[in-house]
Amino acid sequence: MKISREPWIIYVTTVSKPTKWESTSAKGLAVESCHVFFNRAYDEILIDNLGRMIAFAKEMDIKQYVVSYSLETWEAAEEILDILTAVSDALKKEGILLAYHNHDKEMAPAGEKTVLEVLLERIPSLALQPDIGWMDAGKGPVARILSDYAERIYSLHFKDLLMGEKDADGGIICTPIGAGDVDSLIAAPLAKKMPLLETGLIIDQDNARTAMLDELLQGKAFITKEFLARMQD
């Protein structure tokens, strides 16, 4: 596992139809992980574009595609189970990961476990990109999920929130990582078990009360000082 302690930038790209673009390597950038967002009603697009996704990943040296659906019930998850299984299995044969990124919705119960846990059980090839902030907001068993699926976690997604407050539109209020109510260090003791990508620590902040870049850098400083240090303990 190689995690750089040097200044870094997380570069997030959304691709609905993978197309060739100017090589990022010439600019000193690397794309290891790529979110793929499709409307739930048209998830067959994942199957239809599978060949293009594989070609695009090999061209750009992408290690991981990430999908997210905010599944509130197991019945909703079952609707896309076959498609996600087929795509995940096909990508794995090509040496490419398919990871699921959770929100708070997937912390809903499905029997004795959560929707997210049952989804991961039903699709053994599926990796997990845990959004720790949304897990906490959904009152999920964060420690249990991170422990049980540590070996299927290739990237950690940090989001910090003020749990008891809403903005003027009723939305969540984000803070710099380490400044809110989320226990952003909960994954640190388990990180050695995770096969993290080199760019496997991701900061996500939807809004800022001061300058966004300043708050992102504050979060980066927290992860560098606190999280990486505890990883080495």
C-alpha positions in Angstrom: 0.0 0.0 0.0 1.5 3.3 -1.0 -0.1 6.5 0.3 1.8 9.7 -0.5 2.5 12.2 2.3 3.3 14.9 -0.3 0.7 17.5 -1.3 -1.9 15.9 -3.5 -5.0 16.8 -5.5 -7.9 14.4 -5.8 -9.2 14.7 -9.4 -12.8 13.5 -9.7 -14.3 12.9 -13.1 -17.9 12.0 -14.1 -18.3 10.1 -17.3 -21.7 9.3 -18.7 -20.4 8.2 -22.1 -16.7 7.3 -22.0 -14.9 9.2 -24.7 -11.3 9.8 -25.5 -9.7 13.0 -24.1 -6.3 14.6 -24.1 -3.9 12.4 -22.0 -3.7 13.7 -18.4 -0.3 12.1 -18.0 1.2 14.9 -20.1 0.0 17.3 -17.4 1.3 15.3 -14.5 -2.1 14.1 -13.5 -3.3 10.5 -13.0 -6.8 9.2 -13.0 -7.1 6.0 -10.9 -10.8 6.1 -10.0 -13.8 7.3 -12.1 -17.4 7.8 -11.0 -20.0 6.6 -13.4 -23.5 8.1 -12.9 -26.5 6.7 -14.7 -30.2 7.2 -14.1 -31.7 4.2 -12.3 -34.3 3.8 -15.0 -31.6 3.3 -17.7 -29.1 1.1 -15.9 -28.9 -1.1 -19.0 -26.5 1.7 -20.2 -23.9 0.1 -18.0 -24.2 -3.2 -20.0 -24.5 -1.4 -23.3 -21.3 0.6 -22.6 -19.3 -2.1 -20.9 -16.9 -2.5 -23.8 -16.3 1.2 -24.0 -15.8 1.4 -20.2 -13.1 -1.3 -20.4 -11.4 0.3 -23.3 -11.5 3.7 -21.6 -10.1 2.3 -18.4 -7.2 0.7 -20.2 -6.4 3.8 -22.1 -6.5 6.0 -19.0 -5.1 3.4 -16.6 -8.2 3.6 -14.5 -8.2 1.1 -11.6 -11.7 1.6 -10.4 -15.1 2.6 -11.6 -17.5 3.8 -8.9 -21.3 3.7 -9.0 -23.9 5.1 -6.5 -27.6 4.8 -6.3 -28.9 5.8 -2.9 -30.8 2.5 -2.4 -33.3 3.0 0.4 -34.6 -0.6 0.5 -33.5 -4.1 -0.4 -36.3 -4.2 -2.9 -34.7 -1.2 -4.7 -31.3 -2.9 -4.6 -32.7 -6.1 -6.1 -33.9 -4.2 -9.2 -30.3 -3.6 -10.2 -28.6 -6.6 -8.6 -28.3 -8.6 -11.9 -26.9 -5.7 -13.8 -24.4 -4.7 -11.1 -23.3 -8.3 -10.7 -22.7 -8.8 -14.5 -20.8 -5.5 -14.8 -18.7 -6.1 -11.7 -17.8 -9.6 -12.7 -16.9 -8.6 -16.3 -14.7 -5.7 -15.2 -12.9 -7.8 -12.6 -11.9 -10.3 -15.4 -10.2 -7.3 -17.1 -8.4 -6.3 -13.9 -10.8 -3.4 -13.2 -12.7 -2.8 -10.0 -16.4 -1.8 -9.7 -17.0 -0.1 -6.3 -20.2 0.9 -4.7 -20.3 4.4 -3.0 -22.8 4.6 -0.2 -25.0 7.4 1.0 -27.1 7.5 4.2 -29.9 5.6 2.5 -28.1 2.3 2.3 -27.8 2.3 6.1 -31.5 1.3 6.1 -32.1 -2.2 7.7 -32.4 -5.3 5.5 -33.1 -8.0 8.0 -30.3 -8.0 10.6 -27.9 -6.1 8.4 -28.0 -2.9 6.2 -29.0 -2.7 2.6 -25.3 -1.9 1.8 -24.0 -5.1 3.6 -26.5 -7.3 1.9 -25.6 -5.8 -1.5 -21.9 -6.6 -0.9 -22.8 -10.1 0.3 -24.8 -10.8 -2.9 -22.1 -9.4 -5.2 -18.7 -10.9 -4.0 -16.8 -9.1 -6.8 -18.1 -5.7 -5.9 -15.7 -3.4 -4.0 -16.7 -0.7 -1.5 -15.9 3.0 -1.5 -17.3 3.9 2.0 -18.5 7.4 2.4 -17.8 7.7 6.2 -19.8 10.9 6.6 -23.0 9.5 5.0 -22.6 6.2 6.9 -22.5 8.2 10.2 -25.4 10.4 9.1 -27.5 7.3 8.3 -26.7 6.0 11.8 -25.1 2.9 10.3 -22.8 0.4 11.9 -19.7 2.2 10.6 -17.1 0.2 12.5 -18.7 -3.1 11.6 -18.9 -2.4 7.9 -15.4 -1.1 7.6 -14.1 -4.1 9.5 -16.1 -6.7 7.7 -15.2 -5.4 4.2 -11.8 -3.8 4.8 -10.2 -6.1 2.1 -12.7 -4.8 -0.5 -12.0 -1.1 0.2 -9.6 0.5 -2.3 -10.5 4.1 -1.6 -11.9 5.9 1.5 -14.3 8.8 1.0 -14.2 11.5 3.7 -17.1 13.9 4.4 -17.6 15.8 7.6 -21.0 17.2 8.7 -22.8 19.2 11.4 -25.4 16.6 12.2 -27.9 18.8 14.0 -27.9 21.7 11.6 -29.4 22.4 8.2 -28.7 25.2 5.7 -31.4 27.7 4.6 -32.7 25.2 2.0 -32.8 22.3 4.5 -29.6 20.7 3.2 -26.7 19.3 5.0 -23.9 21.6 6.3 -20.4 20.3 5.5 -17.3 21.2 7.5 -13.6 20.7 6.8 -12.6 17.1 7.6 -12.0 16.8 11.4 -14.1 19.9 12.3 -17.6 18.4 12.3 -19.5 15.6 14.1 -18.2 12.7 12.0 -15.6 10.4 13.4 -13.2 10.6 10.4 -10.5 8.6 12.2 -12.7 5.5 12.7 -11.2 3.8 9.7 -7.5 4.5 10.6 -6.9 1.3 12.7 -8.3 -0.8 9.9 -6.6 0.9 7.0 -3.6 -1.5 7.0 -6.0 -4.2 5.9 -7.3 -2.1 3.0 -5.7 -2.4 -0.4 -5.9 1.3 -0.9 -5.0 2.9 -4.2 -2.2 5.4 -4.2 -4.9 8.1 -4.5 -7.2 6.2 -2.2 -8.0 9.0 0.3 -10.7 11.3 -1.0 -12.1 14.5 0.4 -15.6 15.4 -0.5 -17.2 18.7 0.7 -20.5 19.9 -0.8 -20.4 23.4 0.6 -18.2 25.7 2.7 -18.9 28.5 5.2 -15.6 30.2 4.2 -13.4 29.8 1.2 -13.8 26.2 -0.2 -10.1 25.8 -1.1 -9.1 26.9 2.4 -11.5 24.4 4.0 -10.3 21.6 1.7 -6.7 22.3 2.6 -7.7 22.3 6.3 -9.2 18.8 5.8 -6.1 17.6 4.0 -4.0 18.8 6.9 -6.1 16.8 9.3 -5.9 13.7 7.2 -2.1 14.1 6.8 -1.5 14.8 10.4 -4.0 12.6 12.2 -5.3 9.9 9.9 -2.0 8.9 8.2 -0.2 9.0 11.5 -2.7 6.6 13.1 -2.5 4.3 10.0 1.1 3.7 10.9 0.5 3.0 14.6 
